[in-house]
Amino acid sequence: MDPVEQHAHEPDSSFDGGDLDCGGGLLLLIRRHIDPLEPGGLLEILSTDSTVEVELPAWCRLTGNELFSWTNSGGRSSFLVSKGPFSVRNGDRATPAHRVQPLRVETSIPESLPRPAPTPEIAPLSVMGIGSWPRPGWMLRAMHDWMEGRLSDEEFRETGEDAVRLAIDAQVRAGVDVLTDGEQRRDNYASFVGGLLDNCQLIPLSDLTAMVDDADKFQRELRALDVPAGEVRHPVVYGRLGRSRSLAVHEIEYARTCSDMPVKVALPGPYLLTRTMWLDCLTDRPYETRDELARDVVRVLREETHFLLSSGAALVQFDEPVLTEVVFGGERAERTFMCGALSERLEPGPELDFAVGLLNEVVHGLPQERLGLHVCRGNWTPDESAALIGGYGPLVDVLNRVEVGTLFLELATPRAGDIEVLSALPDDRRIGVGVVNPKTAEVEPTEEVRQRISRAINLFGRERVLLTPDCGFATYADNPVSSAQVAEAKLRAIVEARGFFY
């Protein structure tokens, strides 16, 4: 497209990108300004970098937006980009521009951290979900509107609370002993923190193409995903991480107003977040090394854990499914789609040591009986053949060394191997045994679930066993592996099978 002397339409929003190129932060600014616009809204991008003339049209084609026109005068360009096709725009009245926060904000470090509050004990054979629950369609629409700036924080909070009540009611009907809030306000189990941490931003995976060293290789990996890259957002760090607002404390506080039952909350583990946020393919990074990023990840998660326990969380569970990608992912030609699988692959031994060290730093000095670790093999599709395969043998040493009191393990699927390999786990660890598979639409017969419970009791002893599904029912909000009806029925099947052991 050739430049024009003057744009034919006025922009709805405008910002000056200065000399930033697409790989050096300009796309983050574009995303922050274009998301709040209505479809067909026009964004003006001012730039003095000559490479934007080439890279911006490619980004527009990739993301489904339209470069409407551009001008150039004295080395300064003005690009007019439509959010989606310009033809869908109604008239020429400008959409009110949303206020966009500064790109970088100061990080916040509390001077003191609160002590854990007392909570009810969790009895042996207690039944609970792993975390996520299928979101109603209206909740998904609200989530997208909020993420793109079309719904206020207050409206999103109220909508989310309605969805949480439905998720909790379903769990209570099923007869569980420990509740989760269903992660109703999260776009997925891990990346959601990118929209809450200071100096971190969620952008569509497809946006990353213009920010990597090898765009062709990255596009090949995106094509291997079975979740559309334009619909899944990934956290990108553009400054020092900080925690000026909570990640999940608000979830616990509201869930506890809905019931007096114990409540568990899941957080992405420190290794998962470090792997997710350390994108070695990016041309510009705010941290010189992965270790430097990891230190700040540990700090913000440790802060959050203290506040969760002081707010009455009965259990804080750290999700580290990418550990299985470390030991089994190298056997696949393409990387599996799970948060953290987009960064560089390193040798399993040092990576597992790194993961253990990070988690132990987060939980050091906190009550182990209220801390857990969840490990699975990917949970983004009901297609069992698409997820990783491999027993827990290579991870037993990790499970022995992490300083948490409960291990929530995927065990109902043949992909997880033989439960007997876990006999070497320390006697002071509880085992959250996965006894139903969330990926299947069929509800397991009571006798089948009972047999799985019996094997676990025989191996670990009744006092050490908790009962769960293999994983959450809707790890990715837009891509649940189960319906809410099936999820409730599977939890009820666990409760009914557990009845044989009283």
C-alpha positions as CSV (number, residue, x, y, z in Angstrom):
1,M,0.0,0.0,0.0
2,D,1.3,3.4,-1.0
3,P,1.1,6.4,1.5
4,V,-1.6,9.0,1.0
5,E,-1.4,12.7,1.7
6,Q,-4.1,12.7,4.3
7,H,-6.3,10.1,6.0
8,A,-9.9,10.0,4.8
9,H,-11.3,9.3,8.3
10,E,-10.6,10.5,11.8
11,P,-9.2,8.0,14.2
12,D,-11.2,6.9,17.3
13,S,-8.0,6.5,19.3
14,S,-4.4,7.6,18.7
15,F,-1.0,7.0,20.3
16,D,2.7,7.8,19.5
17,G,4.9,4.8,19.3
18,G,8.1,6.9,18.8
19,D,11.0,4.8,17.4
20,L,9.7,1.4,18.7
21,D,9.7,-1.3,16.2
22,C,7.2,-4.2,16.1
23,G,9.6,-6.5,17.9
24,G,10.6,-4.0,20.5
25,G,7.3,-3.2,22.2
26,L,5.2,-1.4,19.6
27,L,2.8,-4.4,19.2
28,L,2.1,-4.3,23.0
29,L,1.1,-0.7,22.7
30,I,-1.1,-1.4,19.7
31,R,-2.8,-4.2,21.5
32,R,-3.5,-2.1,24.5
33,H,-5.1,0.6,22.4
34,I,-7.0,-1.5,19.8
35,D,-8.6,-3.9,22.2
36,P,-11.1,-1.4,23.8
37,L,-12.3,-0.3,20.3
38,E,-15.6,-1.5,18.9
39,P,-15.2,-3.7,15.7
40,G,-14.5,-1.3,12.8
41,G,-13.0,1.3,15.1
42,L,-9.9,3.2,13.8
43,L,-6.6,3.4,15.6
44,E,-3.9,5.9,14.6
45,I,-0.3,4.7,15.2
46,L,2.4,7.4,15.0
47,S,5.9,6.1,14.3
48,T,9.4,7.2,13.3
49,D,10.7,3.6,12.8
50,S,11.0,2.8,9.1
51,T,10.6,-1.0,9.6
52,V,7.0,-0.5,10.8
53,E,6.0,0.2,7.2
54,V,6.8,-3.4,6.3
55,E,6.0,-5.2,9.6
56,L,2.6,-3.6,10.4
57,P,0.8,-4.8,7.3
58,A,2.0,-8.3,8.0
59,W,0.7,-8.1,11.6
60,C,-2.7,-6.8,10.3
61,R,-3.0,-9.7,7.9
62,L,-2.1,-12.2,10.6
63,T,-4.6,-10.8,13.2
64,G,-7.5,-10.0,10.9
65,N,-7.2,-6.3,11.3
66,E,-7.0,-3.9,8.4
67,L,-4.4,-1.3,7.5
68,F,-6.7,1.3,6.2
69,S,-4.3,4.0,5.1
70,W,-0.9,5.6,6.1
71,T,0.9,8.9,5.6
72,N,4.5,9.9,5.8
73,S,6.0,13.3,6.3
74,G,9.5,14.2,7.3
75,G,10.3,10.7,8.5
76,R,7.2,10.5,10.7
77,S,4.5,8.0,9.7
78,S,0.8,7.8,10.7
79,F,-0.9,4.4,10.2
80,L,-4.6,4.1,10.4
81,V,-5.6,0.6,11.4
82,S,-9.2,-0.7,11.6
83,K,-10.1,-3.3,14.3
84,G,-11.3,-6.0,12.0
85,P,-12.6,-5.1,8.5
86,F,-13.4,-1.5,8.2
87,S,-16.7,-2.3,6.4
88,V,-18.3,-3.5,9.7
89,R,-18.1,-0.1,11.2
90,N,-21.4,1.7,11.6
91,G,-21.1,5.3,10.3
92,D,-18.2,7.6,10.9
93,R,-18.8,8.6,14.5
94,A,-15.8,7.9,16.6
95,T,-16.0,5.3,19.3
96,P,-15.1,7.0,22.6
97,A,-11.4,6.3,23.3
98,H,-10.8,4.3,26.5
99,R,-8.2,5.5,28.9
100,V,-5.1,3.3,28.6
101,Q,-2.8,2.9,31.6
102,P,0.9,3.8,31.3
103,L,3.0,1.0,29.8
104,R,5.3,0.7,32.8
105,V,4.2,1.0,36.4
106,E,6.1,0.8,39.6
107,T,6.2,-2.6,41.3
108,S,4.9,-3.1,44.8
109,I,6.5,-5.1,47.6
110,P,4.7,-5.4,50.9
111,E,6.8,-4.5,53.9
112,S,5.4,-7.5,55.9
113,L,3.5,-10.6,54.9
114,P,0.4,-11.8,56.9
115,R,0.4,-15.1,58.8
116,P,-1.9,-18.0,57.8
117,A,-5.4,-18.0,59.3
118,P,-6.9,-21.1,60.9
119,T,-9.0,-23.3,58.6
120,P,-10.9,-26.6,59.0
121,E,-8.9,-29.8,58.6
122,I,-9.5,-31.8,55.5
123,A,-10.5,-35.4,56.3
124,P,-9.0,-38.4,54.6
125,L,-10.9,-39.4,51.4
126,S,-12.2,-35.9,51.0
127,V,-13.6,-35.3,47.5
128,M,-12.7,-32.1,45.6
129,G,-12.1,-30.7,42.1
130,I,-8.7,-29.8,40.8
131,G,-9.7,-26.2,39.9
132,S,-11.5,-25.2,36.8
133,W,-15.2,-25.5,36.0
134,P,-17.0,-24.9,32.6
135,R,-18.0,-21.3,32.2
136,P,-21.5,-20.3,31.1
137,G,-21.7,-18.7,27.6
138,W,-22.6,-15.3,29.2
139,M,-19.5,-15.5,31.4
140,L,-17.3,-16.1,28.4
141,R,-18.7,-13.1,26.6
142,A,-18.2,-11.0,29.7
143,M,-14.6,-12.2,30.0
144,H,-13.7,-11.2,26.4
145,D,-15.5,-7.9,26.8
146,W,-13.5,-7.2,30.0
147,M,-10.2,-8.2,28.6
148,E,-10.7,-6.0,25.6
149,G,-11.8,-3.0,27.6
150,R,-15.5,-3.0,26.8
151,L,-16.7,-4.0,30.3
152,S,-15.9,-2.3,33.5
153,D,-14.1,-4.0,36.4
154,E,-17.2,-3.7,38.5
155,E,-19.5,-5.2,35.9
156,F,-17.0,-8.0,35.3
157,R,-16.8,-8.7,39.1
158,E,-20.6,-8.9,39.4
159,T,-20.9,-11.2,36.4
160,G,-18.0,-13.4,37.7
161,E,-19.7,-13.7,41.1
162,D,-22.9,-15.0,39.5
163,A,-20.8,-17.7,37.6
164,V,-18.9,-18.6,40.8
165,R,-22.2,-19.2,42.7
166,L,-23.4,-21.6,40.0
167,A,-20.1,-23.5,40.0
168,I,-20.1,-23.8,43.8
169,D,-23.8,-24.9,43.8
170,A,-23.0,-27.7,41.4
171,Q,-20.1,-28.9,43.5
172,V,-22.3,-28.8,46.7
173,R,-25.0,-30.8,44.9
174,A,-22.4,-33.4,43.8
175,G,-21.4,-33.8,47.5
176,V,-17.8,-32.6,47.5
177,D,-16.0,-31.8,50.8
178,V,-13.7,-29.0,49.5
179,L,-14.8,-26.3,47.1
180,T,-13.0,-24.4,44.4
181,D,-14.5,-21.3,42.8
182,G,-14.2,-22.9,39.4
183,E,-11.7,-20.3,38.1
184,Q,-14.6,-18.6,36.5
185,R,-12.9,-15.3,36.1
186,R,-9.7,-16.7,34.5
187,D,-9.2,-17.1,30.8
188,N,-7.1,-20.1,31.6
189,Y,-5.3,-21.6,34.6
190,A,-2.0,-19.9,34.2
191,S,-2.0,-17.0,31.7
192,F,-4.6,-15.1,33.7
193,V,-1.9,-13.6,35.9
194,G,-0.5,-11.8,32.9
195,G,-3.5,-9.5,33.1
196,L,-3.0,-8.8,36.8
197,L,0.7,-8.5,37.5
198,D,2.5,-5.2,37.0
199,N,4.4,-4.8,33.8
200,C,2.8,-7.8,32.1
201,Q,0.2,-7.9,29.4
202,L,-1.9,-10.6,27.7
203,I,-1.7,-10.6,24.0
204,P,-3.0,-13.2,21.4
205,L,-0.4,-15.8,20.5
206,S,-0.7,-14.7,16.9
207,D,0.7,-11.3,17.8
208,L,3.9,-12.9,18.9
209,T,4.8,-13.7,15.3
210,A,6.1,-10.2,14.7
211,M,8.1,-10.2,17.9
212,V,10.2,-13.3,17.3
213,D,13.6,-14.0,15.7
214,D,12.4,-16.8,13.5
215,A,8.8,-16.0,12.4
216,D,8.5,-19.0,10.0
217,K,9.4,-21.5,12.7
218,F,7.1,-19.9,15.2
219,Q,4.2,-20.0,12.7
220,R,4.8,-23.7,12.1
221,E,4.5,-24.3,15.9
222,L,1.3,-22.2,16.1
223,R,-0.2,-24.3,13.3
224,A,0.4,-27.4,15.3
225,L,-1.8,-26.1,18.1
226,D,-5.4,-27.3,18.3
227,V,-6.5,-24.1,20.0
228,P,-6.7,-21.1,17.6
229,A,-3.7,-18.9,18.2
230,G,-5.8,-15.7,17.7
231,E,-8.1,-16.7,20.5
232,V,-5.6,-17.7,23.2
233,R,-3.7,-15.0,25.0
234,H,-0.2,-15.3,26.3
235,P,1.5,-13.1,29.0
236,V,4.4,-10.9,27.7
237,V,6.6,-9.2,30.3
238,Y,7.8,-5.6,29.4
239,G,9.1,-4.5,32.8
240,R,9.9,-5.6,36.3
241,L,7.1,-7.8,37.6
242,G,5.2,-6.6,40.6
243,R,2.1,-7.5,42.5
244,S,0.2,-4.3,43.3
245,R,-3.1,-6.2,43.2
246,S,-4.0,-9.7,44.2
247,L,-4.0,-12.7,41.8
248,A,-6.6,-14.9,43.5
249,V,-7.3,-13.5,47.0
250,H,-10.5,-12.0,45.7
251,E,-11.5,-15.5,44.5
252,I,-11.1,-17.0,48.0
253,E,-12.8,-14.1,49.7
254,Y,-15.9,-14.4,47.6
255,A,-16.0,-18.2,47.6
256,R,-16.0,-18.2,51.4
257,T,-19.1,-16.0,51.4
258,C,-21.0,-18.7,49.4
259,S,-20.3,-21.6,51.8
260,D,-18.7,-22.4,55.1
261,M,-17.0,-25.4,53.5
262,P,-13.2,-25.5,53.1
263,V,-12.0,-23.8,49.9
264,K,-9.0,-24.7,47.7
265,V,-7.4,-22.3,45.3
266,A,-5.0,-23.1,42.5
267,L,-2.1,-20.9,41.3
268,P,0.3,-21.4,38.4
269,G,3.6,-22.7,39.8
270,P,6.8,-20.7,39.7
271,Y,8.4,-22.9,37.1
272,L,5.4,-22.9,34.9
273,L,5.2,-19.1,35.0
274,T,8.9,-18.7,34.4
275,R,8.7,-21.0,31.4
276,T,5.6,-19.2,30.2
277,M,7.0,-15.7,30.5
278,W,10.6,-16.4,29.4
279,L,10.2,-16.3,25.7
280,D,13.7,-16.9,24.3
281,C,12.3,-16.2,20.8
282,L,11.6,-12.5,21.5
283,T,13.9,-9.9,20.1
284,D,13.6,-7.6,23.2
285,R,13.3,-8.7,26.8
286,P,13.2,-6.7,30.1
287,Y,15.2,-9.4,32.0
288,E,18.8,-10.3,31.0
289,T,18.5,-13.9,32.2
290,R,15.7,-16.4,33.0
291,D,17.1,-16.7,36.6
292,E,16.5,-13.0,37.0
293,L,12.9,-13.3,35.9
294,A,12.4,-16.3,38.1
295,R,13.4,-14.4,41.2
296,D,10.6,-11.9,40.7
297,V,8.2,-14.7,39.8
298,V,9.0,-16.4,43.1
299,R,8.6,-13.1,45.0
300,V,5.1,-12.3,43.6
301,L,3.9,-15.9,44.1
302,R,5.2,-16.0,47.7
303,E,3.4,-12.8,48.5
304,E,0.2,-14.1,47.0
305,T,0.5,-17.4,48.9
306,H,0.9,-15.6,52.2
307,F,-2.3,-13.5,51.5
308,L,-4.3,-16.5,50.3
309,L,-3.5,-18.5,53.5
310,S,-4.3,-15.5,55.7
311,S,-7.6,-15.1,53.8
312,G,-8.7,-18.6,54.8
313,A,-7.6,-20.8,51.9
314,A,-7.7,-24.3,53.2
315,L,-5.3,-25.4,50.4
316,V,-3.1,-23.6,47.9
317,Q,-2.3,-25.8,45.0
318,F,0.5,-25.0,42.6
319,D,-0.1,-26.2,39.0
320,E,3.1,-27.5,37.3
321,P,1.9,-29.6,34.3
322,V,4.8,-28.4,32.2
323,L,7.0,-30.8,34.3
324,T,5.7,-33.6,32.1
325,E,6.7,-31.6,29.0
326,V,10.2,-31.5,30.4
327,V,10.5,-35.3,30.6
328,F,8.2,-36.4,27.8
329,G,7.9,-33.5,25.4
330,G,11.2,-34.2,23.6
331,E,9.8,-37.4,22.2
332,R,7.3,-35.5,20.1
333,A,8.0,-33.9,16.7
334,E,5.9,-30.8,17.6
335,R,5.5,-29.2,21.0
336,T,2.4,-29.7,22.9
337,F,0.1,-26.8,23.5
338,M,0.3,-25.9,27.2
339,C,1.5,-22.7,28.8
340,G,5.3,-22.8,29.1
341,A,5.8,-25.1,26.0
342,L,6.7,-22.1,23.8
343,S,9.9,-21.3,25.5
344,E,13.2,-23.1,24.9
345,R,13.7,-26.8,25.6
346,L,16.5,-27.6,28.0
347,E,17.9,-30.8,29.5
348,P,15.4,-32.6,31.9
349,G,17.8,-33.0,34.9
350,P,18.8,-29.3,35.4
351,E,15.2,-28.2,34.6
352,L,13.6,-30.4,37.2
353,D,16.2,-29.2,39.8
354,F,15.4,-25.6,38.8
355,A,11.6,-26.3,39.2
356,V,12.0,-27.9,42.6
357,G,14.2,-25.0,43.8
358,L,11.7,-22.4,42.7
359,L,8.7,-24.0,44.3
360,N,10.5,-24.6,47.6
361,E,11.5,-20.9,47.7
362,V,7.9,-19.9,47.3
363,V,6.6,-22.1,50.1
364,H,9.6,-21.9,52.5
365,G,8.4,-21.6,56.1
366,L,4.7,-22.0,55.3
367,P,2.5,-24.9,56.6
368,Q,3.1,-27.8,54.3
369,E,-0.3,-29.4,55.1
370,R,-2.0,-26.4,53.4
371,L,0.1,-26.5,50.3
372,G,-0.1,-28.8,47.2
373,L,1.3,-29.5,43.8
374,H,-0.7,-30.6,40.8
375,V,0.9,-32.5,37.9
376,C,-0.8,-33.7,34.7
377,R,0.0,-34.2,31.0
378,G,-1.9,-31.4,29.4
379,N,-5.7,-30.7,29.5
380,W,-6.7,-28.6,26.5
381,T,-8.6,-31.1,24.4
382,P,-10.7,-34.3,24.9
383,D,-8.5,-36.0,22.4
384,E,-6.4,-38.3,24.6
385,S,-3.9,-39.0,21.8
386,A,-3.0,-35.3,21.7
387,A,-1.7,-35.1,25.3
388,L,1.6,-36.4,26.6
389,I,2.2,-40.0,27.6
390,G,4.4,-41.3,30.4
391,G,4.4,-42.6,33.9
392,Y,5.6,-40.8,37.0
393,G,8.9,-42.7,37.3
394,P,11.0,-39.7,36.0
395,L,9.2,-37.4,38.4
396,V,9.3,-39.4,41.6
397,D,12.5,-37.6,42.8
398,V,10.8,-34.2,42.2
399,L,7.7,-35.3,44.1
400,N,9.9,-36.4,47.0
401,R,11.8,-33.1,47.2
402,V,9.1,-30.5,46.9
403,E,8.1,-29.1,50.3
404,V,4.3,-29.4,50.0
405,G,2.0,-31.6,51.9
406,T,-0.3,-32.9,49.1
407,L,0.4,-34.1,45.6
408,F,-2.5,-33.9,43.2
409,L,-1.8,-36.4,40.5
410,E,-3.4,-37.5,37.2
411,L,-4.0,-41.3,37.6
412,A,-7.3,-42.2,36.0
413,T,-5.9,-42.2,32.4
414,P,-3.6,-45.0,31.1
415,R,-1.3,-42.2,29.9
416,A,-0.3,-41.6,33.5
417,G,1.2,-45.1,33.8
418,D,1.1,-47.4,36.9
419,I,0.2,-46.0,40.3
420,E,2.6,-48.5,41.9
421,V,5.7,-46.4,41.0
422,L,4.5,-43.8,43.6
423,S,4.9,-46.2,46.5
424,A,8.3,-44.6,47.2
425,L,6.7,-41.2,48.1
426,P,7.3,-40.0,51.6
427,D,4.8,-41.1,54.3
428,D,4.0,-37.5,55.3
429,R,2.6,-36.7,51.8
430,R,-1.1,-36.9,51.1
431,I,-1.9,-38.0,47.5
432,G,-4.8,-36.4,45.7
433,V,-5.6,-39.4,43.5
434,G,-7.2,-38.7,40.1
435,V,-10.0,-41.3,39.8
436,V,-12.1,-39.9,36.9
437,N,-11.0,-38.5,33.6
438,P,-12.4,-35.1,32.8
439,K,-11.6,-35.5,29.0
440,T,-14.3,-38.2,28.5
441,A,-18.0,-37.5,28.1
442,E,-18.9,-40.8,29.7
443,V,-19.3,-40.9,33.4
444,E,-17.3,-43.7,35.0
445,P,-19.3,-46.5,36.6
446,T,-19.3,-46.5,40.4
447,E,-17.5,-49.8,40.5
448,E,-14.7,-48.6,38.3
449,V,-14.1,-45.6,40.5
450,R,-14.4,-47.7,43.6
451,Q,-11.6,-50.0,42.3
452,R,-9.3,-47.0,41.7
453,I,-10.0,-45.7,45.2
454,S,-9.3,-49.2,46.6
455,R,-5.9,-49.4,44.8
456,A,-4.9,-46.0,46.2
457,I,-5.9,-46.9,49.8
458,N,-4.0,-50.2,49.5
459,L,-0.9,-48.4,48.3
460,F,-0.8,-45.2,50.4
461,G,-3.1,-46.0,53.3
462,R,-6.5,-44.5,53.9
463,E,-5.3,-41.5,55.9
464,R,-3.1,-40.2,53.0
465,V,-5.7,-40.4,50.2
466,L,-7.8,-37.5,48.8
467,L,-10.0,-38.0,45.8
468,T,-10.2,-35.8,42.7
469,P,-10.7,-35.8,38.9
470,D,-7.4,-36.1,36.9
471,C,-7.5,-32.4,36.1
472,G,-9.8,-29.4,35.8
473,F,-12.9,-29.5,33.6
474,A,-12.2,-26.3,31.7
475,T,-8.5,-25.5,31.8
476,Y,-9.0,-23.0,28.9
477,A,-12.2,-21.0,29.3
478,D,-13.0,-21.1,25.6
479,N,-12.1,-24.8,25.2
480,P,-13.6,-26.8,28.1
481,V,-13.0,-30.6,28.0
482,S,-16.4,-31.3,29.7
483,S,-19.8,-29.7,30.1
484,A,-21.0,-28.5,33.5
485,Q,-23.5,-31.4,33.6
486,V,-20.8,-34.0,32.9
487,A,-18.5,-32.3,35.4
488,E,-21.1,-32.5,38.2
489,A,-21.9,-36.1,37.4
490,K,-18.3,-37.1,37.5
491,L,-17.8,-35.5,41.0
492,R,-21.0,-37.3,42.1
493,A,-19.6,-40.6,40.9
494,I,-16.5,-40.1,43.1
495,V,-18.7,-39.3,46.1
496,E,-20.9,-42.4,45.5
497,A,-17.8,-44.7,45.1
498,R,-16.2,-43.2,48.2
499,G,-19.2,-44.3,50.2
500,F,-18.0,-47.9,50.1
501,F,-15.1,-47.0,52.3
502,Y,-17.1,-45.7,55.3
